[in-house]
């Protein structure tokens, strides 16, 4: 399990057994990013933010954290299955090298 604390006090964790990244604050789930890992590609399938936390950019934080983790690992490409993840990559072309080419 990879865990990191970002500058705003949120904890991002890669829960490999559950195939998801989580964004937590004070022990509460704020957002989750589900994925499928086939050994060479991470298919990001769903970004979800708990309704009471929506509208604050937390989905962007969890995608950014997951992408940073994958970039640091350097052993996987990303398949942006989820529309939100695809839009995030469109808005951050500096990370396009991580996308799987079809």
C-alpha positions, 0 to 999 in steps of 0.5 A, spaced: 500 500 500 502 506 497 500 512 502 502 519 501 500 526 505 499 532 500 500 539 502 493 540 504 493 535 509 489 529 505 492 522 505 492 518 498 493 511 499 493 506 493 489 500 496 492 495 491 487 489 494 481 493 493 484 496 486 483 503 488 486 509 490 483 513 496 483 520 499 482 521 506 481 526 511 481 525 518 479 518 517 473 520 513 473 517 505 473 523 501 474 520 494 476 514 491 479 512 484 477 505 482 482 501 477 484 495 474 491 493 473 493 488 468 501 488 470 502 493 464 496 498 464 492 501 469 485 502 467 482 508 471 475 506 471 471 510 476 473 517 480 468 518 485 467 523 491 462 522 497 456 527 495 458 532 501 465 533 499 463 535 492 465 541 488 471 542 492 476 539 487 477 533 490 476 528 484 482 532 481 486 531 487 486 524 487 487 523 480 493 527 480 496 523 486 494 517 483 498 519 476 504 522 481 504 515 484 504 511 477 509 516 474 514 515 480 513 507 479 514 508 472 512 501 470 505 502 468 501 506 462 494 509 464 488 507 460 483 513 462 476 509 461 473 514 466 470 520 463 473 524 468 480 521 468 480 522 461 478 530 462 483 531 467 489 528 462 486 533 457 487 539 462 494 536 463 497 534 457 504 534 460 502 527 463 500 525 456 506 520 456 503 516 461 497 514 457 497 508 453 497 509 446 491 505 442 
